[in-house]
């Protein structure tokens, strides 16, 4: 199973939102990391054929998805960033409606919906109208509909946006349990959502791929790029102008900063332990 992007490009007039992406996805979870405007959602919309591409190809097992058409859509699950619902529908009615759009036989749909409502902890509120759901509950319904039909390719665009920490952890753990036998693409700007569950992390900036590797290798790549040093409050602004500051914190009644980059202050100490994907993000993607 292979999903391949070849020179994938999308332009809006003079603006290039995605610039010649070349990448091959196989089974596993891929965290797609980048700031807002990096091109993550554009790539998701191209993969789901929601918008036309300007150039390039998207191949599934060697065949362009435009040629595959409905055969590709049958094995595709998509959770969009925006919550678009029929607020008057219940969760169960909504899932049956989506199953019908996906041409899933009614008997199969009934079994799947029962299972998905149980897994997403929505079974007891399946007859409640979506308009009365919390943000986290709505996100779980969106995730459930994306999994109807047991898709081989699952695309999740900012699945935890706007959720509280408890809901984010619940959804993140659920996504982690889905990875076997699937290609899962999870686009986000929330680093903690993908640090612990991704097999590979794809970093994007201004429509281009900056790099891709395992979380472990990416963290090791910034081993000599992070320092912590005391910083009196009166010089904090100057430090932030000169360096990429990842964190400001208190230690022994002093203000300290964590800075990331190739050129670091002479003062301070290198961080050898507890390097994180936040440091990676700031080093490769931070301004």
Backbone torsions as a table, in degrees:
resi	resn	phi	psi	omega
1	UNK	NA	125.7	-173.3
2	UNK	-148.8	131.5	175.5
3	UNK	-117.6	118.5	-171.0
4	UNK	-122.6	132.0	174.3
5	UNK	-106.3	126.6	-179.7
6	UNK	-122.2	112.4	178.5
7	UNK	49.9	38.4	-175.1
8	UNK	-69.6	123.0	-173.7
9	UNK	-136.5	140.5	174.5
10	UNK	-137.8	124.9	176.7
11	UNK	-120.6	145.1	170.7
12	UNK	-117.6	95.2	-175.0
13	UNK	63.9	-121.8	179.3
14	UNK	-89.2	-1.0	-178.6
15	UNK	-97.7	125.4	177.3
16	UNK	-98.0	108.5	-178.1
17	UNK	-83.5	-29.9	177.2
18	UNK	-140.2	129.1	-167.0
19	UNK	-122.8	89.0	172.3
20	UNK	62.0	52.2	-179.5
21	UNK	-73.5	130.1	174.6
22	UNK	-128.8	113.9	-176.2
23	UNK	-161.7	149.6	177.2
24	UNK	-123.0	125.6	177.2
25	UNK	-104.6	137.1	171.0
26	UNK	-123.3	-170.1	-175.5
27	UNK	-56.1	135.0	177.8
28	UNK	138.1	-178.0	179.4
29	UNK	-104.5	127.0	178.0
30	UNK	-115.2	116.9	173.0
31	UNK	-84.2	125.6	-179.8
32	UNK	-106.5	110.4	-168.4
33	UNK	-112.2	134.0	177.5
34	UNK	177.0	157.3	178.4
35	UNK	-70.0	168.1	173.8
36	UNK	-58.1	133.1	-177.8
37	UNK	91.3	2.9	-178.7
38	UNK	-75.2	-18.5	-178.4
39	UNK	111.3	5.4	-177.4
40	UNK	-62.2	-53.3	-177.4
41	UNK	-66.6	-33.7	175.8
42	UNK	-60.6	-45.0	178.6
43	UNK	-62.6	-42.1	178.1
44	UNK	-60.2	-43.0	-179.0
45	UNK	-69.1	-30.1	174.7
46	UNK	-72.0	-40.5	179.8
47	UNK	-65.1	-30.4	179.0
48	UNK	-94.8	3.3	179.3
49	UNK	59.6	33.5	174.9
50	UNK	-81.1	-23.6	176.1
51	UNK	-133.7	151.3	179.8
52	UNK	-77.7	143.6	177.1
53	UNK	-81.3	153.1	175.2
54	UNK	-83.2	-38.2	-178.9
55	UNK	-157.7	163.2	174.2
56	UNK	95.3	-177.9	-177.2
57	UNK	-132.5	154.0	168.9
58	UNK	-126.7	113.8	-174.5
59	UNK	-112.3	135.2	171.0
60	UNK	-114.6	116.2	-175.0
61	UNK	50.2	41.1	172.1
62	UNK	91.4	-6.8	-178.2
63	UNK	-116.5	136.4	-179.6
64	UNK	-62.7	138.0	-177.1
65	UNK	-65.3	-24.3	176.6
66	UNK	-67.7	-33.8	176.9
67	UNK	-75.4	-37.0	179.1
68	UNK	-67.8	-34.9	176.9
69	UNK	56.5	-124.3	-175.3
70	UNK	-65.0	-24.0	177.4
71	UNK	-66.0	-34.3	175.6
72	UNK	-74.3	-40.7	-178.9
73	UNK	-63.0	-27.3	178.3
74	UNK	-66.7	-28.8	-177.6
75	UNK	-105.2	15.1	-178.1
76	UNK	-111.8	133.5	172.3
77	UNK	-119.8	133.1	-174.4
78	UNK	-132.7	126.7	174.0
79	UNK	-113.4	104.4	-176.8
80	UNK	-73.2	163.0	179.8
81	UNK	-69.7	-40.1	-177.9
82	UNK	-87.6	140.7	179.4
83	UNK	-86.5	101.9	178.0
84	UNK	-107.6	106.4	-173.6
85	UNK	-126.1	161.4	162.3
86	UNK	-93.7	98.2	-169.8
87	UNK	-60.4	-23.5	-177.9
88	UNK	-82.3	-11.2	-179.8
89	UNK	-82.1	150.9	169.1
90	UNK	-81.3	166.8	179.0
91	UNK	-60.0	-43.5	-178.1
92	UNK	-65.2	-43.7	179.2
93	UNK	-62.6	-42.5	179.4
94	UNK	-60.9	-43.3	-179.0
95	UNK	-68.7	-37.3	175.6
96	UNK	-65.6	-37.6	177.7
97	UNK	-62.7	-45.9	179.0
98	UNK	-66.0	-36.5	177.7
99	UNK	-64.5	-37.2	177.6
100	UNK	-65.9	-41.4	177.0
101	UNK	-62.0	-31.8	179.4
102	UNK	-85.9	3.2	178.8
103	UNK	59.1	38.1	176.3
104	UNK	-85.3	127.4	179.5
105	UNK	-53.9	145.1	-172.1
106	UNK	-58.7	-40.3	-179.4
107	UNK	-64.3	-44.8	178.4
108	UNK	-63.8	-42.6	-179.6
109	UNK	-60.5	-43.5	-179.2
110	UNK	-60.1	-44.8	-179.7
111	UNK	-65.5	-44.2	-178.5
112	UNK	-66.0	-43.3	-177.8
113	UNK	-64.3	-40.5	177.0
114	UNK	-59.6	-44.1	-179.0
115	UNK	-67.3	-44.6	-177.4
116	UNK	-68.4	-38.0	176.5
117	UNK	-64.3	-34.2	177.7
118	UNK	-69.7	-47.2	-177.4
119	UNK	-63.5	-38.5	-178.5
120	UNK	-87.3	7.7	176.1
121	UNK	60.7	42.2	179.9
122	UNK	-122.1	4.5	-174.7
123	UNK	-59.6	-39.7	-176.4
124	UNK	-73.9	-14.7	-179.7
125	UNK	-119.7	23.8	-175.4
126	UNK	-67.6	-22.6	-179.3
127	UNK	-96.6	5.3	177.2
128	UNK	-85.6	140.3	-178.7
129	UNK	-68.0	143.4	-176.2
130	UNK	-61.9	-28.3	178.5
131	UNK	-61.7	-21.3	179.3
132	UNK	-98.1	4.7	-179.6
133	UNK	-81.0	151.6	171.4
134	UNK	-75.0	169.0	178.4
135	UNK	-59.2	-41.0	179.7
136	UNK	-66.7	-38.6	178.5
137	UNK	-65.5	-40.5	178.0
138	UNK	-63.3	-38.9	178.0
139	UNK	-63.2	-38.1	179.9
140	UNK	-68.7	-34.7	175.5
141	UNK	-65.3	-43.3	177.6
142	UNK	-59.8	-40.9	178.9
143	UNK	-66.3	-40.7	179.0
144	UNK	-61.3	-44.0	-179.2
145	UNK	-66.1	-30.5	178.6
146	UNK	-67.0	-24.0	-176.4
147	UNK	-95.9	-1.7	176.2
148	UNK	-61.5	136.5	179.8
149	UNK	86.1	6.8	178.9
150	UNK	50.6	60.5	-173.7
151	UNK	-67.4	149.7	177.1
152	UNK	-85.6	-26.5	178.2
153	UNK	-119.5	122.2	-178.8
154	UNK	-121.0	124.3	-177.3
155	UNK	-116.9	120.2	-175.3
156	UNK	-121.1	114.4	-177.1
157	UNK	-103.1	106.7	-179.0
158	UNK	51.2	57.8	-173.8
159	UNK	-66.3	-18.6	-178.5
160	UNK	-113.8	15.5	-178.5
161	UNK	-59.5	128.8	175.4
162	UNK	79.1	6.7	-178.2
163	UNK	-94.7	155.2	176.0
164	UNK	-76.4	164.4	-174.6
165	UNK	-55.2	-39.4	-178.8
166	UNK	-64.4	-43.7	178.7
167	UNK	-66.4	-38.3	179.3
168	UNK	-61.3	-43.6	180.0
169	UNK	-65.0	-41.0	-179.7
170	UNK	-60.6	-47.9	-178.6
171	UNK	-69.2	-39.8	179.4
172	UNK	-60.5	-44.1	179.4
173	UNK	-65.5	-37.2	178.3
174	UNK	-65.2	-44.1	178.5
175	UNK	-59.8	-41.1	-179.9
176	UNK	-58.7	-34.8	-178.0
177	UNK	-74.5	-8.4	-173.8
178	UNK	-95.7	-5.5	-162.9
179	UNK	-69.2	-26.8	-174.1
180	UNK	-65.3	126.0	176.9
181	UNK	76.7	13.4	-178.7
182	UNK	-135.2	157.5	164.8
183	UNK	-101.3	117.8	-179.6
184	UNK	-117.3	122.1	176.8
185	UNK	-110.2	121.1	-175.5
186	UNK	-121.3	105.9	-178.9
187	UNK	-93.5	131.5	-178.6
188	UNK	-160.9	164.6	167.2
189	UNK	-114.9	7.0	177.7
190	UNK	-95.8	101.8	-170.9
191	UNK	-59.1	-42.2	-175.3
192	UNK	-63.6	-21.3	-178.8
193	UNK	-68.8	-25.0	-174.1
194	UNK	-117.1	-11.2	-175.1
195	UNK	-60.0	-40.3	-172.9
196	UNK	-94.7	-12.2	-173.9
197	UNK	-118.0	-10.6	-174.2
198	UNK	-84.9	138.1	171.0
199	UNK	-77.8	-37.5	177.6
200	UNK	-137.7	150.5	176.1
201	UNK	-122.5	124.0	176.7
202	UNK	-99.4	123.9	-179.5
203	UNK	-103.9	131.3	-178.0
204	UNK	-124.1	144.5	177.5
205	UNK	-150.9	125.1	177.6
206	UNK	50.5	45.3	174.4
207	UNK	81.1	4.1	-179.0
208	UNK	-121.9	156.7	173.3
209	UNK	-84.0	121.3	178.7
210	UNK	-83.4	-33.8	179.8
211	UNK	173.3	167.1	177.0
212	UNK	-149.6	133.8	179.5
213	UNK	-166.9	179.8	175.3
214	UNK	-73.1	154.5	176.4
215	UNK	-55.0	-40.3	-179.2
216	UNK	-61.5	-48.1	-178.6
217	UNK	-66.3	-37.5	179.0
218	UNK	-64.7	-42.4	178.8
219	UNK	-64.3	-41.2	179.2
220	UNK	-64.9	-26.7	-177.8
221	UNK	-70.0	-15.5	179.1
222	UNK	-110.6	21.9	-174.4
223	UNK	-59.0	-32.1	-179.7
224	UNK	-110.8	25.0	-176.1
225	UNK	-115.0	7.4	-173.1
226	UNK	-130.0	129.2	176.0
227	UNK	-131.7	154.7	170.3
228	UNK	-122.4	138.9	-177.8
229	UNK	-151.5	152.0	175.8
230	UNK	-67.4	143.6	-176.3
231	UNK	-145.1	102.0	176.0
232	UNK	-55.3	140.0	-176.5
233	UNK	-52.2	-31.7	-176.4
234	UNK	-70.5	-15.9	178.0
235	UNK	-111.1	5.9	-177.5
236	UNK	-59.9	-43.2	180.0
237	UNK	-59.3	-40.1	-179.1
238	UNK	-67.2	-40.5	178.0
239	UNK	-62.8	-41.1	-179.3
240	UNK	-68.2	-27.7	176.3
241	UNK	-74.7	-33.0	-175.0
242	UNK	-86.9	-32.1	-171.2
243	UNK	-131.5	164.2	171.7
244	UNK	-83.4	111.1	-177.2
245	UNK	-97.7	119.8	-178.5
246	UNK	-90.4	-28.6	-176.2
247	UNK	-159.7	147.9	172.6
248	UNK	-123.2	127.6	-173.4
249	UNK	-148.7	168.9	178.8
250	UNK	-102.0	135.1	176.4
251	UNK	-144.8	122.9	-179.9
252	UNK	50.3	47.7	177.5
253	UNK	62.4	21.7	175.4
254	UNK	-122.6	153.8	172.6
255	UNK	-87.0	127.9	178.6
256	UNK	-121.0	156.8	174.7
257	UNK	-127.7	152.9	174.3
258	UNK	-111.4	118.8	-176.0
259	UNK	-117.5	147.5	-175.5
260	UNK	-130.3	137.0	176.7
261	UNK	158.8	177.5	176.1
262	UNK	-78.1	-36.3	178.0
263	UNK	-106.5	116.4	-175.6
264	UNK	-120.9	159.2	178.4
265	UNK	-61.1	151.8	176.3
266	UNK	-66.4	-34.8	178.9
267	UNK	-74.5	168.6	174.2
268	UNK	93.4	-175.2	-176.6
269	UNK	-132.2	140.8	177.1
270	UNK	-67.6	142.2	176.2
271	UNK	-88.3	113.2	-178.4
272	UNK	-100.2	-32.6	177.5
273	UNK	-110.4	162.5	174.9
274	UNK	62.9	30.2	168.3
275	UNK	-70.3	145.0	-175.4
276	UNK	-133.3	174.0	176.3
277	UNK	-68.6	-21.0	173.3
278	UNK	-61.1	-40.1	177.1
279	UNK	-65.3	-41.0	177.7
280	UNK	-60.9	-46.8	-179.7
281	UNK	-57.6	-47.7	-177.0
282	UNK	-66.7	-38.3	-177.3
283	UNK	-68.2	-47.8	-174.5
284	UNK	-89.1	-31.7	-170.4
285	UNK	-117.1	-15.1	-178.8
286	UNK	-73.5	148.7	178.1
287	UNK	-81.9	NA	NA
